[in-house]
Amino acid sequence: MAGDGGERVAIIGAGLAGCLLAVLLGRRGVPVTVYERRPDPRVSGAERGRSINLAISARGLAALQEVGLRDRCLKLALPMHGRMVHPPDGATNFQPYSADGERAINSVGRADLNRSLLDTADATPGVTLRFSSRVTGVDIDAGTVLFQDAPAEPADVILAGDGAYSAVRGSLCLDVDTDFLEHGYKELTIPPKGGEFALDPDALHIWPRGTAMMIALPNLDRSFTCTLFWPKDDFAALDTPEKVTAYFERHYPDAAGLMPGLADDYAHNPVGSLVTVRSWPWTRRGRGAVVALLGDAAHAIVPFYGQGANCAFEDCIEIDRCLAETGGDWARALARYQERRKANTDAIAEMALDNFVEMRDRVASPVYRAKQAATHALERRLAGRYVSRYELVSFSTIPYARIPARLRRQNLVLAGAAAVAAAVLALAARLFRRRR
């Protein structure tokens, strides 16, 4: 299916990835129609309690740079240079993300960034946005997109960015492994206090509580979006405003007094699920159309490394790159895209799950803090030769799949250096004893 400019290209989902891909294709001269089940969020507003603020870092910024949106994104963002840990008792402690304390991840409201991407897609020649169009599946032999309460529409290329519960994926009979955490999430708000931030806005705040945690990310309006990550049964146990207030005063005492709308938010904001999706293949070719999955539809991950949007943006860049490499041959380009991306998305899925344990439990430990300080000291002393996992994930564009091997090599070199140093010290001690 070579690109001759005549293919009818459909993108399913006008979320972050769908919009970015539409802009990339439109700038390539490929006409594209984007179908979105929701009304236009720029008119109707965002869904309540469904944001989970984004932490846009190097990978996402590099992708946005490709379409000239990096600076606009940063204007919507607040930099967070580290974690502020709120232990159950004792003083808070700040843990910088980078060894030099200079690098930051960026807190961005999902709705704000989505609106910016929608505006850019709307203004891109060749891109058509269709809202309130609920896609129920595809027919790849007929070459059609199927809708709820509307006739099917033709498409030669279908790019599905319709989320972790993708209707397109469900209609393709692909192999899918869907793992739900026993934890869910619920959003709360800390409003401004006296017109200013109630907490330090230069940090991602974490209240680690062993099997559960709360986090808070700053917003431009000087509020914080808080997210509870609790075992799902724990949410149901707090079934009255009095129980909610008492629980927070006991377990999150320094935050409870900053949440005047706590009981209302808790009662009315939904509990969301945390899911990891591993599917394969991501592409399927029929007699009438070729289909590919991207973003959460292909590889949803839990949000504990802040890499969901960053990773999905990398998918878009890879599709665009493969299309250029294959001269616009969609079937070849999409096959190449999935082969290049699969190992990377599997790698970040595992790292995100591991980081949940780190955030909810380890960060409060003095041992963890000592280990982190030692890691940063090594990074400063061995600049470029020793780099932490967090640095590689958040502040580089090294493919995710290469990170574990890079860390193993670093550790082997350190172990060898430590062994040599120990041998030298032992030899020096023997020589000293002989001279005495």
Buried (B, 14 or more C-beta within 10 A) or exposed (E): BEBEEEBBBBBBBBBBBBBBBBBBBBBBEBBBBBBBBBEBBBEEEBEEBEBBBBBBBBBBBBBBEBBEBBEBBBEBBBBBBBBBBBBEEEEBBEBBBBBEEEBBBBBBBBBBBBBBBBBBBBEBEBBBBBBEBBBBBBBBEBBBBBBEEEEBBEBBBBBBBBBBBBBBBBBBEBEBEEEEBEBBBBBBBBBBBEEEBBBBBBBBBBBBBEBBBBBBBBBBEBBBBBBBBBEBEBBEEBEEEEEBBEBBEEBBEEBBBBBEEBBBBBEEBBBBEBBBBBBBBBBBBBEBBBBBBBBBBBBBBBBBBBBBBBBBBBBBBBBBBBBEEBEBBBBBBBBBBBEBBBEBBBBBBEBBBBBBEBBBBBBBBEEBBEEBEEBBEBBEEBEEEBBBBBBBBBBBBBBBBEBBEBBEEBEEEBEEEEEEEEEEEEEEEEEEEEEE
